[in-house]
Amino acid sequence: MNYFYLRWSFLLSILLSLSSPATIAAVAGDITFYSNRVDLVTNGSYARWIKEFQSLYPQARVRVEGIPDYEAAMPKRFEARNYGDVMLVPRDMPKQMYAKYFLPLNDLQLQDKIYFPDNWEFNEKQYAYTQGVIAEGLIYNKRALKAAGVSEPPTTLDELIRIATTLKTQGKVAIALNVGAAWPLQQWDKATLALAGDGNYFASMINDNAPFSPGKPYYQSLKIAHILFSSGFSEADFVLNNWEQSKRDFIASKNALFFLGNWAIPQLIESGMRSDDIGFIPFPFDNSGKSKAILNFDWGMAVSRYSKNPDTAKAWIAFMITKSNFADVAGFIPTDKSRKSNMPQLAEYMAYQPEIIQVAPESNDFIRLTNKAGMDFMSGNYIRNILLSPDFDGSMAYWNKRWGQAKENF
């Protein structure tokens, strides 16, 4: 008995000693990651994470390239099969297309340890994991509100309009919608879920022949955006992409409000704003006084099926989620459930004891239907066109028609 025990113990120790170096040895070679976070490339954060990763895997080399307009730039790369080793999954890509472009990540065994593990799952294969978790809300400049005589941030929609009117009277941009950049307008797609009180509302929307009708969540969400824009509460330039300028103006108290995720807060701090001057609360979508918190997922990181070094690419994703401080630097709630956020603004946000609306992944049918209707979901261009139209209700009727026609041909 002792002989066999010692024999198998010896063999097991040999196997264990070989398994770890073999795993490390497999993580080797060059990979390229195309990131949407240009700011973290330029400020040296990614350079630091690459150094930390390569200290764990000395035979690996990582190049990170920041893509300024990710949503618009990446489709051409996918068509040309030139999308790197690690990339972010396009928001409008149907799930049945995942296997054509990406490798499953199930072997990383992260599914029980992270938030939103099933968001990019198809046929029981998980093709991407989110970079971070986002709380969507109203970011406010405490100094700008105080200078305007506003002692407390708004908790109702009417209060928001009154504060915006006061700020406009004083020559301030009340809220930077970033109509020219377009992509920040995706917030009004997300707001639909809060107004519906259902993080899985888009799944039921596919059964609605006229989801842009008065009284329905999409109409209500876009109506708020329309009021803010048509009342002159937002930036004057709605043609150029002034995203970076809007942050500088916020820091200078020329802009007072943003409707964005908490990820934007570290960008403001990185650009020179004091953390103590930044507030963050749930957006007041109505006049009930009851707060709703939209907890959302950021882009999903995936590995190209054409990567020459897939083990290295997968190890990079695991490292970014479980070992790097990406979430804190980028302004996210960590994807890894065992890690906590160090952002004080999130404590303020949760102090409102909001009803939590956890966003569900969009279904294949919903994405296909939005594509067929010509609705660039989560990209903002169709919302920009609605805001620029002089006839809001006419625009809603137009989109009801487009949606209905898409359903007929679905």
N, C-alpha and C positions, 0 to 999 in steps of 0.2 A: 504493500500500500504506500509506504513512504517513498519507495523507488519511483512509482508512477507519479506520485504527487510532486516529487522533486523534479522529475523529468518534464512534466507538463508545465510546472511553474517556471522552469528554466526556459522552455520554448516560448512561453507566454511573455517572459521578460524580454526575450530576443525580439519577438514580434512588436511589442510595444516600443522598444527602443528604435526599431526601424520605421515604425509608422509615422512618428512625428517628423523626423528628418525628411521622409518621403513626401509628406504633405508640404513641408516648407520647400522642398526641391521642386515640387510641381508648380509652386507659385514663382514663376520666373518669366523673363522676357518682357517685351515692351507692350504697353497698352495705352490707348488714348481715351480720355473721357471728355465728351462734349457736355459742358455745363451751361445752365442758364444764369448762373450766378457770376456774372462778369465782375461784380464788385469784390467777390472773394478771391478772384484770380488776381486782380490788380493790387489788392491790399496785402498780398503775400500769404493769406490764410491757407490757400491750397498748397503753396510751396512748403509750408510747415507740415501739413498733413502728409504730403508726399514723402518728406524726410522721415516722419514717424513710421509710415507704412514700410518704407525701404529699410528701416532699422529692424523691422520684424522679418522682412523678406528681402534679403540682400541681393538676390538675383533678379529682382523685379525692377522695372523702370516704368514710371507713370508720367504721362503728359496730359495736362488739363488745358483745354481750350474753351474760353468763354464765348458764347454765342449771344450777341446783344438782343436780337429779335428771334428768339428760339422757335416760336410757333410758326413764323413765316419762313425761316431759313432751313429748318431741318427736313421738310418733305422732299426737297430736291436732293438732299444727301441720301435719304432712304431710297429714292428712285435710282440713284447712281451707285447704290450699295457702298456708300462712302460715309458711314455714320459712326465710325470708331468702334471701340470694343465695349465701352460702357456709355450709355446714353439715357435720355429721358423719354418715356413712352409718349407719343403724341396723344393729346386728350381726345381727339376725334377718331382714333384708330379702332375699328371694330375688333372685338376680342378674338374672333376666329382668324384674324390676321397675325396674331402674336407669334405663332409657331413659324411663320414665314420669315420673321426677322430676329426673334429672340430665343435664348435658351432657358429652360426651366431653372428655377432657383431652389427647388424643394430640398436639394441635397445640402444646402446651407443650414437646414434645420432651425430656422428662425421663426417659423410660423406661430409657435406658442409663446414667443417672447416679445412680439412686436404688435403695434397697433396697425389696423387695416391690412392684415396679411393676405386677405382674399381679394383685394381690389382688382388685381390684374391676373386673376385666376381664370383658366379656361380648360375644361376637361381634366380637372383636378391637378393641373400643373400651374404653379405660380411663376409668372414671368417677370415680375417687378415688385420692389418694395419701396414704400414712400421715403423720400428724403427726410421728412419731418411732419409733425402734426401742427395744424394751424387753428388758432382761435380768430374768427373774423369779427371785426368790431370797429368802433369809432376811435381813431387816434386823435388826440387833441393837444394843442399847444397851450399849456397852462398860462404862460406869460401873455399870449395873445388874448385869451379869454379874460384874464384879469384886467388887462389894459382897456378892454371893451366894457368893463363893469360887470362881467359875468362871474358870479361866485361859484357856481356849480355847473358841471356839464349836463346836457339835456338827458332826461329820462323818458320823454315822450316826443312824438313827431312834431307836435305843435311847438314845443319848447325849442326843438332844433331849428324850425323855421324862424322863430322869433330871434334866436341867437344869430342865425345867418343874416337876417335883416339888419340887425344891429351892426354886425361886422361889415356888411356891405356899405351901410351909411357912413362908416368910418374909413372907407376906402380900402378895406381888406378883401382878399379873396376868402370867402367863408369856408369853402370846401374845394379842394383840388380833385376834380373828377378825372383829369388826364384823358380828355376826349380825344386829343390828337394822338396820343400813344395807343389808344384803343384797348390794349390788353387789360388795363386796370378796371375797365367797365365790366369785366367778367364777374365782379362783385355783385352785380344786379341779377346775374344768373343764380348765384348762391343765395341771395336774399330771398328768392322764391321759396326756398326750403323753410326759412324761418317763418315766412308769412303763411305757409301751408301747415306749419307745425309738424312737419314730417320730413325726416332726412332721406326718405325713400320716395319722395313725391314724384320724381321723374319717371319712376316705374309705372305709376298710375296715369301719368300724363299721356302716355301713348294711347290710352283708351278714350281720350278727350278729343272731340272733333274741332273744338274751338277754345284752346287753352289761353288765348290772349283776350278773352272777353272780360268786360267790367265785372269786378268783384272776385275774379280768380287771381291766384297768387302771382302769376307772371304779369298780369295787368297792374296789380298793386305795386309790385316791385319797380317796374319800369315807370310807373306814374310818379313815384318818389324821385327817381333819377330825373325825369322830365321836369318836375317842379323845381328841383335844385338848379338845373341847367337853364330853363326858360326864365327863371326869376333873376338870372344874372349873378347867382351866388358862386359860380365856379370861374375858372380861368378864362380870360378873354380870348386867348389863342387856342382855337380848337382844331387847328390844321396840323401844326408841327408836333413831333414827339418831344414833349417837354418834361418827361419823367424826372430826369436828373435835376433839372431846374426847379421843379416843384418841390423837391426835397430841400434844396438850398433856400427857397422862398419860405418854406415851413420853418426852417431853423431861424430865419431872419424875421419871423412873425408876420410875414406878408400873407401867408396861408395859415389858416387856423385849424383846419380839420382834414382828415383823410378817412375814407371808408376802405380799410385794407385789413390784411391779416397781421398778426403780431410780428411776423417776419420782417416787417418794414422798420420796426423800432431800432434794432441794432444798426441798420443802415443810417438812420438819422444820427445815432450816437457816434458812429464811425466818422460821419461827416462833420462832427464838431458840436453837436447839441448835448446839453447836460441831460442825463437820464431823469433827474428830478423835475425837469420842465416838460416831460412827456407823460400824458395820461392816456389810459386805454379803458374803454367801457363797451358793453354790448351796444350795438346800434339800435336806436329807438325806432322800430319799424311802424309803430302805431301809437295810439294814445291811451293804451291800457295801463301803462306804467309797469307792466310785467316784462322783465328782461328775458331775452332768448339768446343763447350762445350757440353759434354755429361752429362745431368742431369739424375741421376739414382735413383732408390729406393733401400734401404737396405732390409735386411730380413724382412718378415712380421711376426708380433706377433699374435698368435692365442690361443684360449682356447680349451682344450681337451673336447670332448663330454662326457668323462668319469669322468670329475672333480666332486668331491663331493661338491665343493664350487665354482660353476661357477660365482656367483655374485662377489665374492672376486677376482677371476681371471680376470674378465672383468674390475673391478674397478682398478686393478693393471695396466692393459694396458692403460686405460684412464688417470690414474695418470702419468705414464711414458711419455705419449705424451703431455699432457696439463699442467702439474704442475711441473714435475721434470726438472732439468737442464741437463738431459741425453744428449740431442743433442749437447750442448756446450762442455761437458766433453768428449763425444765420438767422436766429430769432425764432426758432421752432420749439415746440414741446417735443422732447426726444421720441423718436420712433420706438426705441428700446424701452419697454415698460418699466424696467428696473432703474431707469435713470430719471432724474427730476430736473425741471427747468429752474434756472437761477434768475429769471426775469421778474423784477418787482411789479411791473405793469400787469402781469398775469394775475398777481395776487389782488390788485385793485379790481380787475375785470371779474374775477370769481367772487369778490366780496358782494357783488350785486345779486348773488344767489340765482343766477339765471337758469331757466329751463334749458337743458342741454339737448341740442339737435345735432346728432352725430350723422354726418353725411355718408350715405351709402354709395357704393360705386354705381355708375350709370350702366344700364343693361345694354347688351348688343343691339336690341331692337330700338332703344331710345337713340343711341348714337347713329344708327343707320337712318332713322327717321329724321333726325336733325340734319344729317348730311343731304338727304333727299329733298328736304325743304329749303336747303340753301342757308341754313342757320348755322353760322360758325360758332357753335356752342363753346363757351369759356374762352373765346378769343376777342370778343368785344366789337368787331366791325359792324355787325348787324345792329347792335345797340347804339353805336355811334350814329348810324343812319337814322335810327328812330329819333334820337335826340336832335339831330339837325333838321328833321322834318318839321314844317310849321303846323302840321296836322297830326297830333298824337293819336287821336282816335282813328283817324284814317290809316295810320301806320299799323295800329292794332288789328284793324279789319284786314289789311293787306297780309299780315302774318297769320291770321286765322285762315285766310284763303290758301296761302302757301302750305300751311300745316295740313289743312283738309285735303288738298290735292296730293300731297305726299302720302297721306294715309290711304287714299283711294288706290294709289299705285304701289303700295307697300307690298 
